């Protein structure tokens, strides 16, 4: 089972990075995230739940 998971992770990594980039391309990637903290202390501080959203941008200067 471990071998199957390892092969799947490696294959996904190779496929995900095999994209051709062209000079002057602009890529915009939206993202949404949710974070939950289970921090607790004796001073009464509780965990914190947050929602994140935004856009990441990439601009390619050359063909490498």
mmCIF file as Biopython writes it, N, C-alpha, C and O atoms, coordinates in Angstrom:
data_model
#
loop_
_atom_site.group_PDB
_atom_site.id
_atom_site.type_symbol
_atom_site.label_atom_id
_atom_site.label_alt_id
_atom_site.label_comp_id
_atom_site.label_asym_id
_atom_site.label_entity_id
_atom_site.label_seq_id
_atom_site.pdbx_PDB_ins_code
_atom_site.Cartn_x
_atom_site.Cartn_y
_atom_site.Cartn_z
_atom_site.occupancy
_atom_site.B_iso_or_equiv
_atom_site.auth_seq_id
_atom_site.auth_asym_id
_atom_site.pdbx_PDB_model_num
ATOM 1   N N  . UNK A ? 1  ? 0.815   -1.192 0.000   1.0 0.0 1  A 1 
ATOM 2   C CA . UNK A ? 1  ? 0.000   0.000  0.000   1.0 0.0 1  A 1 
ATOM 3   C C  . UNK A ? 1  ? 0.863   1.261  0.000   1.0 0.0 1  A 1 
ATOM 4   O O  . UNK A ? 1  ? 0.543   2.233  -0.685  1.0 0.0 1  A 1 
ATOM 5   N N  . UNK A ? 2  ? 1.952   1.248  0.764   1.0 0.0 2  A 1 
ATOM 6   C CA . UNK A ? 2  ? 2.840   2.405  0.802   1.0 0.0 2  A 1 
ATOM 7   C C  . UNK A ? 2  ? 3.472   2.664  -0.556  1.0 0.0 2  A 1 
ATOM 8   O O  . UNK A ? 2  ? 3.657   3.814  -0.954  1.0 0.0 2  A 1 
ATOM 9   N N  . UNK A ? 3  ? 3.805   1.584  -1.271  1.0 0.0 3  A 1 
ATOM 10  C CA . UNK A ? 3  ? 4.415   1.740  -2.592  1.0 0.0 3  A 1 
ATOM 11  C C  . UNK A ? 3  ? 3.436   2.386  -3.574  1.0 0.0 3  A 1 
ATOM 12  O O  . UNK A ? 3  ? 3.833   3.219  -4.389  1.0 0.0 3  A 1 
ATOM 13  N N  . UNK A ? 4  ? 2.171   2.008  -3.500  1.0 0.0 4  A 1 
ATOM 14  C CA . UNK A ? 4  ? 1.169   2.578  -4.397  1.0 0.0 4  A 1 
ATOM 15  C C  . UNK A ? 4  ? 1.003   4.072  -4.142  1.0 0.0 4  A 1 
ATOM 16  O O  . UNK A ? 4  ? 0.929   4.864  -5.081  1.0 0.0 4  A 1 
ATOM 17  N N  . UNK A ? 5  ? 0.945   4.446  -2.880  1.0 0.0 5  A 1 
ATOM 18  C CA . UNK A ? 5  ? 0.803   5.868  -2.541  1.0 0.0 5  A 1 
ATOM 19  C C  . UNK A ? 5  ? 2.036   6.640  -2.984  1.0 0.0 5  A 1 
ATOM 20  O O  . UNK A ? 5  ? 1.906   7.739  -3.524  1.0 0.0 5  A 1 
ATOM 21  N N  . UNK A ? 6  ? 3.220   6.098  -2.771  1.0 0.0 6  A 1 
ATOM 22  C CA . UNK A ? 6  ? 4.457   6.761  -3.179  1.0 0.0 6  A 1 
ATOM 23  C C  . UNK A ? 6  ? 4.505   6.949  -4.692  1.0 0.0 6  A 1 
ATOM 24  O O  . UNK A ? 6  ? 4.870   8.023  -5.169  1.0 0.0 6  A 1 
ATOM 25  N N  . UNK A ? 7  ? 4.146   5.929  -5.444  1.0 0.0 7  A 1 
ATOM 26  C CA . UNK A ? 7  ? 4.147   6.028  -6.905  1.0 0.0 7  A 1 
ATOM 27  C C  . UNK A ? 7  ? 3.123   7.070  -7.365  1.0 0.0 7  A 1 
ATOM 28  O O  . UNK A ? 7  ? 3.399   7.835  -8.289  1.0 0.0 7  A 1 
ATOM 29  N N  . UNK A ? 8  ? 1.955   7.108  -6.740  1.0 0.0 8  A 1 
ATOM 30  C CA . UNK A ? 8  ? 0.925   8.086  -7.113  1.0 0.0 8  A 1 
ATOM 31  C C  . UNK A ? 8  ? 1.399   9.510  -6.839  1.0 0.0 8  A 1 
ATOM 32  O O  . UNK A ? 8  ? 1.173   10.403 -7.655  1.0 0.0 8  A 1 
ATOM 33  N N  . UNK A ? 9  ? 2.053   9.733  -5.702  1.0 0.0 9  A 1 
ATOM 34  C CA . UNK A ? 9  ? 2.548   11.071 -5.369  1.0 0.0 9  A 1 
ATOM 35  C C  . UNK A ? 9  ? 3.645   11.497 -6.343  1.0 0.0 9  A 1 
ATOM 36  O O  . UNK A ? 9  ? 3.648   12.639 -6.802  1.0 0.0 9  A 1 
ATOM 37  N N  . UNK A ? 10 ? 4.561   10.611 -6.661  1.0 0.0 10 A 1 
ATOM 38  C CA . UNK A ? 10 ? 5.632   10.935 -7.602  1.0 0.0 10 A 1 
ATOM 39  C C  . UNK A ? 10 ? 5.092   11.202 -9.002  1.0 0.0 10 A 1 
ATOM 40  O O  . UNK A ? 10 ? 5.535   12.136 -9.670  1.0 0.0 10 A 1 
ATOM 41  N N  . UNK A ? 11 ? 4.142   10.393 -9.449  1.0 0.0 11 A 1 
ATOM 42  C CA . UNK A ? 11 ? 3.570   10.584 -10.784 1.0 0.0 11 A 1 
ATOM 43  C C  . UNK A ? 11 ? 2.809   11.902 -10.862 1.0 0.0 11 A 1 
ATOM 44  O O  . UNK A ? 11 ? 2.879   12.596 -11.877 1.0 0.0 11 A 1 
ATOM 45  N N  . UNK A ? 12 ? 2.091   12.251 -9.816  1.0 0.0 12 A 1 
ATOM 46  C CA . UNK A ? 12 ? 1.351   13.513 -9.798  1.0 0.0 12 A 1 
ATOM 47  C C  . UNK A ? 12 ? 2.316   14.690 -9.830  1.0 0.0 12 A 1 
ATOM 48  O O  . UNK A ? 12 ? 2.074   15.667 -10.538 1.0 0.0 12 A 1 
ATOM 49  N N  . UNK A ? 13 ? 3.387   14.612 -9.085  1.0 0.0 13 A 1 
ATOM 50  C CA . UNK A ? 13 ? 4.374   15.687 -9.077  1.0 0.0 13 A 1 
ATOM 51  C C  . UNK A ? 13 ? 5.028   15.882 -10.426 1.0 0.0 13 A 1 
ATOM 52  O O  . UNK A ? 13 ? 5.279   17.017 -10.832 1.0 0.0 13 A 1 
ATOM 53  N N  . UNK A ? 14 ? 5.310   14.798 -11.129 1.0 0.0 14 A 1 
ATOM 54  C CA . UNK A ? 14 ? 5.929   14.913 -12.445 1.0 0.0 14 A 1 
ATOM 55  C C  . UNK A ? 14 ? 4.955   15.490 -13.465 1.0 0.0 14 A 1 
ATOM 56  O O  . UNK A ? 14 ? 5.344   16.303 -14.302 1.0 0.0 14 A 1 
ATOM 57  N N  . UNK A ? 15 ? 3.717   15.085 -13.402 1.0 0.0 15 A 1 
ATOM 58  C CA . UNK A ? 15 ? 2.714   15.574 -14.355 1.0 0.0 15 A 1 
ATOM 59  C C  . UNK A ? 15 ? 2.349   17.025 -14.072 1.0 0.0 15 A 1 
ATOM 60  O O  . UNK A ? 15 ? 2.110   17.793 -15.003 1.0 0.0 15 A 1 
ATOM 61  N N  . UNK A ? 16 ? 2.303   17.400 -12.830 1.0 0.0 16 A 1 
ATOM 62  C CA . UNK A ? 16 ? 1.880   18.749 -12.459 1.0 0.0 16 A 1 
ATOM 63  C C  . UNK A ? 16 ? 2.919   19.795 -12.839 1.0 0.0 16 A 1 
ATOM 64  O O  . UNK A ? 16 ? 2.560   20.952 -13.058 1.0 0.0 16 A 1 
ATOM 65  N N  . UNK A ? 17 ? 4.183   19.432 -12.924 1.0 0.0 17 A 1 
ATOM 66  C CA . UNK A ? 17 ? 5.214   20.416 -13.236 1.0 0.0 17 A 1 
ATOM 67  C C  . UNK A ? 17 ? 5.633   20.387 -14.701 1.0 0.0 17 A 1 
ATOM 68  O O  . UNK A ? 17 ? 6.491   21.172 -15.103 1.0 0.0 17 A 1 
ATOM 69  N N  . UNK A ? 18 ? 5.055   19.510 -15.503 1.0 0.0 18 A 1 
ATOM 70  C CA . UNK A ? 18 ? 5.443   19.390 -16.909 1.0 0.0 18 A 1 
ATOM 71  C C  . UNK A ? 18 ? 4.564   20.285 -17.778 1.0 0.0 18 A 1 
ATOM 72  O O  . UNK A ? 18 ? 3.830   19.802 -18.640 1.0 0.0 18 A 1 
ATOM 73  N N  . UNK A ? 19 ? 4.646   21.583 -17.546 1.0 0.0 19 A 1 
ATOM 74  C CA . UNK A ? 19 ? 3.866   22.542 -18.317 1.0 0.0 19 A 1 
ATOM 75  C C  . UNK A ? 19 ? 4.813   23.522 -18.982 1.0 0.0 19 A 1 
ATOM 76  O O  . UNK A ? 19 ? 5.797   23.957 -18.385 1.0 0.0 19 A 1 
ATOM 77  N N  . UNK A ? 20 ? 4.509   23.863 -20.218 1.0 0.0 20 A 1 
ATOM 78  C CA . UNK A ? 20 ? 5.355   24.798 -20.948 1.0 0.0 20 A 1 
ATOM 79  C C  . UNK A ? 20 ? 4.950   26.223 -20.607 1.0 0.0 20 A 1 
ATOM 80  O O  . UNK A ? 20 ? 3.766   26.561 -20.636 1.0 0.0 20 A 1 
ATOM 81  N N  . UNK A ? 21 ? 5.915   27.045 -20.290 1.0 0.0 21 A 1 
ATOM 82  C CA . UNK A ? 21 ? 5.687   28.454 -19.998 1.0 0.0 21 A 1 
ATOM 83  C C  . UNK A ? 21 ? 6.229   29.291 -21.154 1.0 0.0 21 A 1 
ATOM 84  O O  . UNK A ? 21 ? 7.311   29.006 -21.669 1.0 0.0 21 A 1 
ATOM 85  N N  . UNK A ? 22 ? 5.511   30.287 -21.553 1.0 0.0 22 A 1 
ATOM 86  C CA . UNK A ? 22 ? 5.922   31.157 -22.646 1.0 0.0 22 A 1 
ATOM 87  C C  . UNK A ? 22 ? 6.185   32.547 -22.085 1.0 0.0 22 A 1 
ATOM 88  O O  . UNK A ? 22 ? 5.459   33.018 -21.209 1.0 0.0 22 A 1 
ATOM 89  N N  . UNK A ? 23 ? 7.221   33.201 -22.590 1.0 0.0 23 A 1 
ATOM 90  C CA . UNK A ? 23 ? 7.585   34.537 -22.127 1.0 0.0 23 A 1 
ATOM 91  C C  . UNK A ? 23 ? 6.399   35.488 -22.258 1.0 0.0 23 A 1 
ATOM 92  O O  . UNK A ? 23 ? 5.717   35.515 -23.282 1.0 0.0 23 A 1 
ATOM 93  N N  . UNK A ? 24 ? 6.170   36.259 -21.215 1.0 0.0 24 A 1 
ATOM 94  C CA . UNK A ? 24 ? 5.098   37.247 -21.217 1.0 0.0 24 A 1 
ATOM 95  C C  . UNK A ? 24 ? 3.757   36.713 -20.739 1.0 0.0 24 A 1 
ATOM 96  O O  . UNK A ? 24 ? 2.791   37.471 -20.662 1.0 0.0 24 A 1 
ATOM 97  N N  . UNK A ? 25 ? 3.673   35.420 -20.413 1.0 0.0 25 A 1 
ATOM 98  C CA . UNK A ? 25 ? 2.410   34.863 -19.918 1.0 0.0 25 A 1 
ATOM 99  C C  . UNK A ? 25 ? 2.107   35.374 -18.522 1.0 0.0 25 A 1 
ATOM 100 O O  . UNK A ? 25 ? 3.007   35.564 -17.705 1.0 0.0 25 A 1 
ATOM 101 N N  . UNK A ? 26 ? 0.845   35.591 -18.263 1.0 0.0 26 A 1 
ATOM 102 C CA . UNK A ? 26 ? 0.376   35.971 -16.940 1.0 0.0 26 A 1 
ATOM 103 C C  . UNK A ? 26 ? -0.617  34.908 -16.499 1.0 0.0 26 A 1 
ATOM 104 O O  . UNK A ? 26 ? -1.570  34.609 -17.218 1.0 0.0 26 A 1 
ATOM 105 N N  . UNK A ? 27 ? -0.400  34.339 -15.325 1.0 0.0 27 A 1 
ATOM 106 C CA . UNK A ? 27 ? -1.308  33.339 -14.779 1.0 0.0 27 A 1 
ATOM 107 C C  . UNK A ? 27 ? -1.912  33.870 -13.487 1.0 0.0 27 A 1 
ATOM 108 O O  . UNK A ? 27 ? -1.192  34.330 -12.601 1.0 0.0 27 A 1 
ATOM 109 N N  . UNK A ? 28 ? -3.213  33.806 -13.385 1.0 0.0 28 A 1 
ATOM 110 C CA . UNK A ? 28 ? -3.927  34.184 -12.172 1.0 0.0 28 A 1 
ATOM 111 C C  . UNK A ? 28 ? -4.598  32.944 -11.613 1.0 0.0 28 A 1 
ATOM 112 O O  . UNK A ? 28 ? -5.329  32.254 -12.324 1.0 0.0 28 A 1 
ATOM 113 N N  . UNK A ? 29 ? -4.355  32.659 -10.344 1.0 0.0 29 A 1 
ATOM 114 C CA . UNK A ? 29 ? -4.881  31.466 -9.707  1.0 0.0 29 A 1 
ATOM 115 C C  . UNK A ? 29 ? -5.679  31.856 -8.469  1.0 0.0 29 A 1 
ATOM 116 O O  . UNK A ? 29 ? -5.112  32.375 -7.507  1.0 0.0 29 A 1 
ATOM 117 N N  . UNK A ? 30 ? -6.987  31.613 -8.482  1.0 0.0 30 A 1 
ATOM 118 C CA . UNK A ? 30 ? -7.783  31.913 -7.285  1.0 0.0 30 A 1 
ATOM 119 C C  . UNK A ? 30 ? -7.570  30.835 -6.218  1.0 0.0 30 A 1 
ATOM 120 O O  . UNK A ? 30 ? -7.321  29.674 -6.541  1.0 0.0 30 A 1 
ATOM 121 N N  . UNK A ? 31 ? -7.670  31.224 -4.962  1.0 0.0 31 A 1 
ATOM 122 C CA . UNK A ? 31 ? -7.565  30.233 -3.902  1.0 0.0 31 A 1 
ATOM 123 C C  . UNK A ? 31 ? -8.538  30.565 -2.774  1.0 0.0 31 A 1 
ATOM 124 O O  . UNK A ? 31 ? -8.865  31.725 -2.521  1.0 0.0 31 A 1 
ATOM 125 N N  . UNK A ? 32 ? -8.983  29.511 -2.113  1.0 0.0 32 A 1 
ATOM 126 C CA . UNK A ? 32 ? -9.851  29.621 -0.935  1.0 0.0 32 A 1 
ATOM 127 C C  . UNK A ? 32 ? -9.285  28.658 0.101   1.0 0.0 32 A 1 
ATOM 128 O O  . UNK A ? 32 ? -8.956  27.516 -0.218  1.0 0.0 32 A 1 
ATOM 129 N N  . UNK A ? 33 ? -9.175  29.122 1.335   1.0 0.0 33 A 1 
ATOM 130 C CA . UNK A ? 33 ? -8.633  28.269 2.380   1.0 0.0 33 A 1 
ATOM 131 C C  . UNK A ? 33 ? -9.363  28.464 3.695   1.0 0.0 33 A 1 
ATOM 132 O O  . UNK A ? 33 ? -9.898  29.537 3.973   1.0 0.0 33 A 1 
ATOM 133 N N  . UNK A ? 34 ? -9.378  27.427 4.485   1.0 0.0 34 A 1 
ATOM 134 C CA . UNK A ? 34 ? -9.982  27.478 5.812   1.0 0.0 34 A 1 
ATOM 135 C C  . UNK A ? 34 ? -8.986  26.895 6.788   1.0 0.0 34 A 1 
ATOM 136 O O  . UNK A ? 34 ? -8.461  25.805 6.563   1.0 0.0 34 A 1 
ATOM 137 N N  . UNK A ? 35 ? -8.719  27.603 7.866   1.0 0.0 35 A 1 
ATOM 138 C CA . UNK A ? 35 ? -7.770  27.159 8.873   1.0 0.0 35 A 1 
ATOM 139 C C  . UNK A ? 35 ? -8.468  27.076 10.222  1.0 0.0 35 A 1 
ATOM 140 O O  . UNK A ? 35 ? -9.261  27.942 10.591  1.0 0.0 35 A 1 
ATOM 141 N N  . UNK A ? 36 ? -8.155  26.021 10.938  1.0 0.0 36 A 1 
ATOM 142 C CA . UNK A ? 36 ? -8.738  25.822 12.254  1.0 0.0 36 A 1 
ATOM 143 C C  . UNK A ? 36 ? -7.616  25.520 13.244  1.0 0.0 36 A 1 
ATOM 144 O O  . UNK A ? 36 ? -6.799  24.627 13.017  1.0 0.0 36 A 1 
ATOM 145 N N  . UNK A ? 37 ? -7.585  26.263 14.332  1.0 0.0 37 A 1 
ATOM 146 C CA . UNK A ? 37 ? -6.570  26.073 15.356  1.0 0.0 37 A 1 
ATOM 147 C C  . UNK A ? 37 ? -7.214  25.492 16.603  1.0 0.0 37 A 1 
ATOM 148 O O  . UNK A ? 37 ? -8.304  25.910 16.994  1.0 0.0 37 A 1 
ATOM 149 N N  . UNK A ? 38 ? -6.549  24.536 17.225  1.0 0.0 38 A 1 
ATOM 150 C CA . UNK A ? 38 ? -7.062  23.935 18.456  1.0 0.0 38 A 1 
ATOM 151 C C  . UNK A ? 38 ? -6.216  24.356 19.654  1.0 0.0 38 A 1 
ATOM 152 O O  . UNK A ? 38 ? -6.107  23.624 20.638  1.0 0.0 38 A 1 
ATOM 153 N N  . UNK A ? 39 ? -5.630  25.524 19.559  1.0 0.0 39 A 1 
ATOM 154 C CA . UNK A ? 39 ? -4.780  26.029 20.629  1.0 0.0 39 A 1 
ATOM 155 C C  . UNK A ? 39 ? -5.620  26.329 21.866  1.0 0.0 39 A 1 
ATOM 156 O O  . UNK A ? 39 ? -6.695  26.921 21.766  1.0 0.0 39 A 1 
ATOM 157 N N  . UNK A ? 40 ? -5.137  25.926 23.004  1.0 0.0 40 A 1 
ATOM 158 C CA . UNK A ? 40 ? -5.798  26.281 24.260  1.0 0.0 40 A 1 
ATOM 159 C C  . UNK A ? 40 ? -4.729  26.524 25.315  1.0 0.0 40 A 1 
ATOM 160 O O  . UNK A ? 40 ? -3.658  25.917 25.288  1.0 0.0 40 A 1 
ATOM 161 N N  . UNK A ? 41 ? -5.037  27.414 26.238  1.0 0.0 41 A 1 
ATOM 162 C CA . UNK A ? 41 ? -4.067  27.722 27.286  1.0 0.0 41 A 1 
ATOM 163 C C  . UNK A ? 41 ? -4.808  27.960 28.603  1.0 0.0 41 A 1 
ATOM 164 O O  . UNK A ? 41 ? -6.037  27.985 28.646  1.0 0.0 41 A 1 
ATOM 165 N N  . UNK A ? 42 ? -4.047  28.128 29.649  1.0 0.0 42 A 1 
ATOM 166 C CA . UNK A ? 42 ? -4.640  28.364 30.965  1.0 0.0 42 A 1 
ATOM 167 C C  . UNK A ? 42 ? -5.132  29.800 31.113  1.0 0.0 42 A 1 
ATOM 168 O O  . UNK A ? 42 ? -5.864  30.101 32.056  1.0 0.0 42 A 1 
ATOM 169 N N  . UNK A ? 43 ? -4.746  30.693 30.201  1.0 0.0 43 A 1 
ATOM 170 C CA . UNK A ? 43 ? -5.171  32.090 30.308  1.0 0.0 43 A 1 
ATOM 171 C C  . UNK A ? 43 ? -6.530  32.333 29.660  1.0 0.0 43 A 1 
ATOM 172 O O  . UNK A ? 43 ? -6.995  33.472 29.616  1.0 0.0 43 A 1 
ATOM 173 N N  . UNK A ? 44 ? -7.167  31.294 29.163  1.0 0.0 44 A 1 
ATOM 174 C CA . UNK A ? 44 ? -8.504  31.432 28.603  1.0 0.0 44 A 1 
ATOM 175 C C  . UNK A ? 44 ? -8.538  31.648 27.099  1.0 0.0 44 A 1 
ATOM 176 O O  . UNK A ? 44 ? -9.617  31.854 26.543  1.0 0.0 44 A 1 
ATOM 177 N N  . UNK A ? 45 ? -7.411  31.609 26.428  1.0 0.0 45 A 1 
ATOM 178 C CA . UNK A ? 45 ? -7.399  31.782 24.976  1.0 0.0 45 A 1 
ATOM 179 C C  . UNK A ? 45 ? -7.969  30.535 24.306  1.0 0.0 45 A 1 
ATOM 180 O O  . UNK A ? 45 ? -7.650  29.409 24.689  1.0 0.0 45 A 1 
ATOM 181 N N  . UNK A ? 46 ? -8.797  30.746 23.322  1.0 0.0 46 A 1 
ATOM 182 C CA . UNK A ? 46 ? -9.409  29.632 22.590  1.0 0.0 46 A 1 
ATOM 183 C C  . UNK A ? 46 ? -8.775  29.501 21.207  1.0 0.0 46 A 1 
ATOM 184 O O  . UNK A ? 46 ? -7.944  30.313 20.799  1.0 0.0 46 A 1 
ATOM 185 N N  . UNK A ? 47 ? -9.188  28.472 20.515  1.0 0.0 47 A 1 
ATOM 186 C CA . UNK A ? 47 ? -8.725  28.273 19.149  1.0 0.0 47 A 1 
ATOM 187 C C  . UNK A ? 47 ? -9.293  29.346 18.228  1.0 0.0 47 A 1 
ATOM 188 O O  . UNK A ? 47 ? -10.200 30.090 18.602  1.0 0.0 47 A 1 
ATOM 189 N N  . UNK A ? 48 ? -8.752  29.412 17.038  1.0 0.0 48 A 1 
ATOM 190 C CA . UNK A ? 48 ? -9.155  30.436 16.085  1.0 0.0 48 A 1 
ATOM 191 C C  . UNK A ? 48 ? -9.464  29.780 14.749  1.0 0.0 48 A 1 
ATOM 192 O O  . UNK A ? 48 ? -8.685  28.960 14.264  1.0 0.0 48 A 1 
ATOM 193 N N  . UNK A ? 49 ? -10.599 30.136 14.151  1.0 0.0 49 A 1 
ATOM 194 C CA . UNK A ? 49 ? -10.972 29.659 12.829  1.0 0.0 49 A 1 
ATOM 195 C C  . UNK A ? 49 ? -10.930 30.841 11.872  1.0 0.0 49 A 1 
ATOM 196 O O  . UNK A ? 49 ? -11.490 31.899 12.160  1.0 0.0 49 A 1 
ATOM 197 N N  . UNK A ? 50 ? -10.267 30.662 10.734  1.0 0.0 50 A 1 
ATOM 198 C CA . UNK A ? 50 ? -10.161 31.756 9.775   1.0 0.0 50 A 1 
ATOM 199 C C  . UNK A ? 50 ? -10.459 31.265 8.364   1.0 0.0 50 A 1 
ATOM 200 O O  . UNK A ? 50 ? -10.258 30.095 8.037   1.0 0.0 50 A 1 
ATOM 201 N N  . UNK A ? 51 ? -10.934 32.171 7.551   1.0 0.0 51 A 1 
ATOM 202 C CA . UNK A ? 51 ? -11.204 31.910 6.145   1.0 0.0 51 A 1 
ATOM 203 C C  . UNK A ? 51 ? -10.315 32.822 5.327   1.0 0.0 51 A 1 
ATOM 204 O O  . UNK A ? 51 ? -10.254 34.026 5.577   1.0 0.0 51 A 1 
ATOM 205 N N  . UNK A ? 52 ? -9.619  32.249 4.343   1.0 0.0 52 A 1 
ATOM 206 C CA . UNK A ? 52 ? -8.743  33.032 3.479   1.0 0.0 52 A 1 
ATOM 207 C C  . UNK A ? 52 ? -9.200  32.867 2.041   1.0 0.0 52 A 1 
ATOM 208 O O  . UNK A ? 52 ? -9.599  31.778 1.628   1.0 0.0 52 A 1 
ATOM 209 N N  . UNK A ? 53 ? -9.139  33.950 1.283   1.0 0.0 53 A 1 
ATOM 210 C CA . UNK A ? 53 ? -9.407  33.866 -0.135  1.0 0.0 53 A 1 
ATOM 211 C C  . UNK A ? 53 ? -8.630  34.965 -0.847  1.0 0.0 53 A 1 
ATOM 212 O O  . UNK A ? 53 ? -8.315  36.001 -0.261  1.0 0.0 53 A 1 
ATOM 213 N N  . UNK A ? 54 ? -8.330  34.729 -2.099  1.0 0.0 54 A 1 
ATOM 214 C CA . UNK A ? 54 ? -7.576  35.719 -2.846  1.0 0.0 54 A 1 
ATOM 215 C C  . UNK A ? 54 ? -7.171  35.202 -4.207  1.0 0.0 54 A 1 
ATOM 216 O O  . UNK A ? 54 ? -7.695  34.196 -4.687  1.0 0.0 54 A 1 
ATOM 217 N N  . UNK A ? 55 ? -6.232  35.901 -4.824  1.0 0.0 55 A 1 
ATOM 218 C CA . UNK A ? 55 ? -5.741  35.552 -6.149  1.0 0.0 55 A 1 
ATOM 219 C C  . UNK A ? 55 ? -4.214  35.635 -6.134  1.0 0.0 55 A 1 
ATOM 220 O O  . UNK A ? 55 ? -3.638  36.607 -5.644  1.0 0.0 55 A 1 
ATOM 221 N N  . UNK A ? 56 ? -3.576  34.612 -6.672  1.0 0.0 56 A 1 
ATOM 222 C CA . UNK A ? 56 ? -2.122  34.601 -6.845  1.0 0.0 56 A 1 
ATOM 223 C C  . UNK A ? 56 ? -1.818  34.912 -8.304  1.0 0.0 56 A 1 
ATOM 224 O O  . UNK A ? 56 ? -2.524  34.452 -9.202  1.0 0.0 56 A 1 
ATOM 225 N N  . UNK A ? 57 ? -0.776  35.687 -8.537  1.0 0.0 57 A 1 
ATOM 226 C CA . UNK A ? 57 ? -0.418  36.024 -9.916  1.0 0.0 57 A 1 
ATOM 227 C C  . UNK A ? 57 ? 1.017   35.656 -10.225 1.0 0.0 57 A 1 
ATOM 228 O O  . UNK A ? 57 ? 1.905   35.825 -9.389  1.0 0.0 57 A 1 
ATOM 229 N N  . UNK A ? 58 ? 1.246   35.149 -11.438 1.0 0.0 58 A 1 
ATOM 230 C CA . UNK A ? 58 ? 2.590   34.817 -11.914 1.0 0.0 58 A 1 
ATOM 231 C C  . UNK A ? 58 ? 2.789   35.463 -13.277 1.0 0.0 58 A 1 
ATOM 232 O O  . UNK A ? 58 ? 1.899   35.432 -14.127 1.0 0.0 58 A 1 
ATOM 233 N N  . UNK A ? 59 ? 3.957   36.044 -13.476 1.0 0.0 59 A 1 
ATOM 234 C CA . UNK A ? 59 ? 4.339   36.609 -14.761 1.0 0.0 59 A 1 
ATOM 235 C C  . UNK A ? 59 ? 5.669   35.989 -15.153 1.0 0.0 59 A 1 
ATOM 236 O O  . UNK A ? 59 ? 6.607   35.990 -14.356 1.0 0.0 59 A 1 
ATOM 237 N N  . UNK A ? 60 ? 5.768   35.456 -16.375 1.0 0.0 60 A 1 
ATOM 238 C CA . UNK A ? 60 ? 6.964   34.759 -16.810 1.0 0.0 60 A 1 
ATOM 239 C C  . UNK A ? 60 ? 7.798   35.677 -17.695 1.0 0.0 60 A 1 
ATOM 240 O O  . UNK A ? 60 ? 7.316   36.191 -18.704 1.0 0.0 60 A 1 
ATOM 241 N N  . UNK A ? 61 ? 9.070   35.877 -17.300 1.0 0.0 61 A 1 
ATOM 242 C CA . UNK A ? 61 ? 9.969   36.766 -18.014 1.0 0.0 61 A 1 
ATOM 243 C C  . UNK A ? 61 ? 10.717  36.088 -19.157 1.0 0.0 61 A 1 
ATOM 244 O O  . UNK A ? 61 ? 11.063  36.741 -20.142 1.0 0.0 61 A 1 
ATOM 245 N N  . UNK A ? 62 ? 10.975  34.765 -19.034 1.0 0.0 62 A 1 
ATOM 246 C CA . UNK A ? 62 ? 11.702  34.081 -20.097 1.0 0.0 62 A 1 
ATOM 247 C C  . UNK A ? 62 ? 11.149  32.681 -20.289 1.0 0.0 62 A 1 
ATOM 248 O O  . UNK A ? 62 ? 10.217  32.287 -19.588 1.0 0.0 62 A 1 
ATOM 249 N N  . UNK A ? 63 ? 11.706  31.919 -21.227 1.0 0.0 63 A 1 
ATOM 250 C CA . UNK A ? 63 ? 11.192  30.598 -21.603 1.0 0.0 63 A 1 
ATOM 251 C C  . UNK A ? 63 ? 11.819  29.453 -20.818 1.0 0.0 63 A 1 
ATOM 252 O O  . UNK A ? 63 ? 11.636  28.296 -21.197 1.0 0.0 63 A 1 
ATOM 253 N N  . UNK A ? 64 ? 12.529  29.718 -19.770 1.0 0.0 64 A 1 
ATOM 254 C CA . UNK A ? 64 ? 13.177  28.628 -19.035 1.0 0.0 64 A 1 
ATOM 255 C C  . UNK A ? 64 ? 12.268  28.034 -18.022 1.0 0.0 64 A 1 
ATOM 256 O O  . UNK A ? 64 ? 12.655  27.103 -17.315 1.0 0.0 64 A 1 
#
